């Protein structure tokens, strides 16, 4: 999907749209799954609604072709406080969005890390499907490894690291 919700200054009209024939494009590229966002942005319920519509459109296409659907529930902090695309690690905000993603048909969940890493087992329990954890912000190597160990012990199926590997 494509969205315009990531800047430090948000546009007047925000959106999240899926590309045309997403599953067929994924098959052509030999992808192992299709990923779609489920945003929770303060004061922007219309973007959440668009995300839900995207998921409802993609799920039947994924089932038709046998393509797993990964839903990425993302809880944003208020832009005026966080200054751009910053996730909110509040477990009480993450859990309902993860549950909604599962109820909408996620085969895999890729969720934000929680502020308290020791609570992540609650995400795994509510998901009932494989869970991948987003890597979070840039952190020292030792902290990344310790966090990874704690998360894996709580039953996550993997960690999706970007900047903590690429910027190493």
N, C-alpha and C positions, 0 to 999 in steps of 0.2 A: 504494500500500500504506500501511498504518498500522502504526506501531511505537511502543513506549514506552521506547526505549533512549537518549533524548537528555538526560536530566536529570543534574544534578551528583550526585544521589543516586539510584542505580539501584534499581528495584523488585526485590523478591524473585524474581518470575517475569517475565522479559522475553519479548516477542513481536514478531513481524512478520506481519501478516495482509494479504491482499488484499481489496478491496471486492468485493461481489457484482456480477456482470455488468460488470466493469471495461471491457472492450473496447466493449460496447454503449453504456456511459455515455460513453466517449471519442468514439465516433462521433456520438452525440447532441450532444456539445459541440463537434463539428468539430475535434477534436484531431488533430495530425499524427503522434502516436505515443503509446504507453503506456509509462510509466516504472515500473520496479520496482527495489528495492534488493537488493543482495547484500552483507550485512554480514559483517565479520570482527571480532568483539568478543572481546578477551581473556577467557578462562574462560567463554565462552558459546557453545559449539558448537551448542547446540540452536537458537539464533537463526539461525545460518547454514543449518542444516537446514530451518528454516521458510522462509527466503528461497528456497532451492533448490526446495522444494515449490511456492512461489508462482510461480516462473518456469516450472516444468514444467506448471503449470495454465494459465498465461497464454499460453505460446507457441503451443499449438494454436489457441486462440481468436484470437490475432493473425493467424495464418496463414489461418484460415477467412475473416476479414474483410479481409485485405490490409492490416492495421495493423502498422506497424513496432514492434518491441519494443526499447526502450532499457533497458539494464541499467546500474545505478549501483553499481559495486563500491566499498565504503567500508571502509577499514581504520581501526579506532579505536585510539587509545592507551589504555593502562590507565586506568580511571576514577579510581583512587586517586592517579594521578600527574598526570593532565590536568585533573581536575575537571569532567567533563561531556563533552559531544559534541565531541571534538577528534580530528581526523584524524591518522593516522600517515603521514608522507610517505616512508617507507622503501620504496625501489624494489623491494627483495627481497620485501616483503610485498604490494605493489600488483600486481606482475606476475602471480603465480599466480592472484590473484582476478580480474584482467582476463581472463586466459586461460580460467578457468572460466566466466566470463560469456559469452565468445564460444562456448565449447563447448556451453553450455546454449541457445544460439540467439540471442544479441544481434544485432540489426541495427545498433545504435548503442551505443557505450560512452560513458558519462559518468563519468570517473575523477578521483580526487583528484590534486592537484598533487604532484609529488615534491619532497623536500627540496632536491635539486640539480636545478634546472630544466633543466640541460644534458643530463640523462639521459632526458628525457621521450620522446625518439625511440624508446626501447626499448618504451614502452607502445604507441606507434603501430605499431611493427613486430609486436608479439605480437598485437595486436588484429585486424588484417586487415579491420576494418570501420571506418566513420567513428568518430572519437574527438573528444569534447568534453571540455574540461578544466574542472573545477569551479574557481571563481575564487579560493578560498582565503580566508584571513583578511584583515581590513581592513589596507590598506597605503597609503602615500603615492601620489599620482597618478603620479609619474614612475616609481616602482617597478612599478606595475600596467602601465603602458604598455611598459616595458622587458621585463617578464616575458611580456606578450602577444606582443611581437615575437619573443622567443626561442622561445616555444612554436609560433607559426605557422611559423617557419622549420624546425621539426622535423617538420612535417607534420600537425599537429592540424587538425581541420575547424572548430573554433570554441572559444570560451571562454564559459562560463556564469557571468556575474558577477551577484551579488546585492548584498551590502552595499557593494562597491566602487563601485557605481553609485548605488544607492538612498540610501546614507548619505553620498554626496558633497555 
